[in-house]
Amino acid sequence: MAKTIVTRRDALKRGLASGAALAVPGVLSATSGMAESKDAGVTLEKSDSLPKFLQEMFVYIDKGDFETLKTYFSDDFRLYFCHYLLDGVERAIGFVGAFDKRLPKYQHVMGDIFVGDNLTIFDGVLKVWLEDGTLIETPYYDKIVVDPDSGKITTMYAILSIAAVPEEYWKDLKPEDFSA
């Protein structure tokens, strides 16, 4: 029989639902529909959907069109993915792609989305189904910073508990170039 493993997402969400601050230290404080980014002084508003440019990016990801996807990122792009730091769009796409290819089946379930000038922050639950049918759920938080002059993404934080996923799926990941 398949089992479900759930991390502490419910406890995290309870704080937001009661009007208390969303616990993403140094990144965001939120109360009832509005948020203020602590590191950029940007006011964020709760949104029902991701900004158009991010929706477009996901279409390119789903199509496997990584050449077009790369046009959304600055030359000095930096990705903070779990406990990894990846400099450059080639390395970031390759690394995340290598992780993606190892997971048997997964889904991002969107939670709250906050949008402001050149900054988008959202959370949700990553659901991973393992080969034996086990379902693992772990919360994730993404922060996307856009250069106001170029309109390109300069920094992205994709924070999740990679340790919730069995180690054999990620322990020896290398930033391979899978997009060619």
Secondary structure as the mmCIF struct_conf table of DSSP 4:
data_model
#
loop_
_struct_conf.conf_type_id
_struct_conf.id
_struct_conf.beg_label_comp_id
_struct_conf.beg_label_asym_id
_struct_conf.beg_label_seq_id
_struct_conf.end_label_comp_id
_struct_conf.end_label_asym_id
_struct_conf.end_label_seq_id
STRN STRN1 THR A 4 VAL A 6
TURN_TY1_P TURN_TY1_P1 ARG A 8 ARG A 8
HELX_RH_AL_P HELX_RH_AL_P1 ARG A 9 ALA A 17
TURN_TY1_P TURN_TY1_P2 SER A 18 GLY A 19
HELX_LH_PP_P HELX_LH_PP_P1 ALA A 20 LEU A 22
STRN STRN2 VAL A 24 VAL A 24
TURN_TY1_P TURN_TY1_P3 PRO A 25 VAL A 27
STRN STRN3 LEU A 28 THR A 31
TURN_TY1_P TURN_TY1_P4 SER A 32 GLY A 33
STRN STRN4 MET A 34 SER A 37
TURN_TY1_P TURN_TY1_P5 LYS A 38 ALA A 40
STRN STRN5 THR A 43 SER A 47
BEND BEND1 ASP A 48 SER A 49
HELX_RH_AL_P HELX_RH_AL_P2 LYS A 52 LYS A 63
TURN_TY1_P TURN_TY1_P6 GLY A 64 GLY A 64
HELX_RH_AL_P HELX_RH_AL_P3 PHE A 66 LYS A 70
TURN_TY1_P TURN_TY1_P7 THR A 71 TYR A 72
STRN STRN6 PHE A 73 PHE A 81
TURN_TY1_P TURN_TY1_P8 CYS A 82 HIS A 83
STRN STRN7 TYR A 84 ASP A 87
BEND BEND2 GLY A 88 GLY A 88
HELX_RH_AL_P HELX_RH_AL_P4 VAL A 89 ARG A 102
BEND BEND3 PRO A 104 PRO A 104
STRN STRN8 LYS A 105 GLY A 116
TURN_TY1_P TURN_TY1_P9 ASP A 117 ASN A 118
STRN STRN9 LEU A 119 TRP A 129
TURN_TY1_P TURN_TY1_P10 GLU A 131 ASP A 132
BEND BEND4 GLY A 133 GLY A 133
STRN STRN10 LEU A 135 VAL A 146
TURN_TY1_P TURN_TY1_P11 PRO A 148 SER A 150
STRN STRN11 ILE A 153 LEU A 160
HELX_RH_3T_P HELX_RH_3T_P1 ILE A 162 ALA A 164
BEND BEND5 VAL A 165 VAL A 165
HELX_RH_3T_P HELX_RH_3T_P2 GLU A 167 TYR A 169
TURN_TY1_P TURN_TY1_P12 TRP A 170 ASP A 172
#
